[in-house]
């Protein structure tokens, strides 16, 4: 796993071999960031951050502030090592909590992100929970793009309400990237 673009391009990232979860592939990250476009001066939230590859890619490409939420403390420590290895620690911060507590803390501290990326473990009902928690904790700007990476077997449209609009969806094998606009209360 390597950083695809920006100032840390080519840097190798670590991923705990003992983890049962799968990291976002280089191919999928490249596709995501080609769609998102320029990130300079933007804020980025990486939910279910794992080893941090997506958020680190955002930092490498110029995002000014990146927050990672990862509940597994061992994996969060690997993400911190990856951030340090890429010299991106000035713009990155890890919150080692579950997304419910992490989002609640961010809302209390009045954070607003331009991009929210969530890659919950596949096929466990976590996409719906993630959308519900984002509705309850709107830590995104009015124009923010929320991107959910999920299995193509998960019917994300069935989980949406009137306040969530699908802007785009791309499928890559068994993986999908769904781009959403969420209404702020």
ABEGO torsion letter per residue (X at the ends): XBBABEAABGBBBBBBAABABBBBBAAAAAAAAAAAEBABGBBBBBBGAEAGAAAAAAAAAGBABBBBBBABAAAAAAAAAAAAAAGAAAABBBBBBBAAAAAAAAAAAGBBBABBBBBBBBGAGAAAAAAAAAAABBABBAABBBBBBBBAABBAAAABBAABBBABBBBBEABBBBBBBBBBX
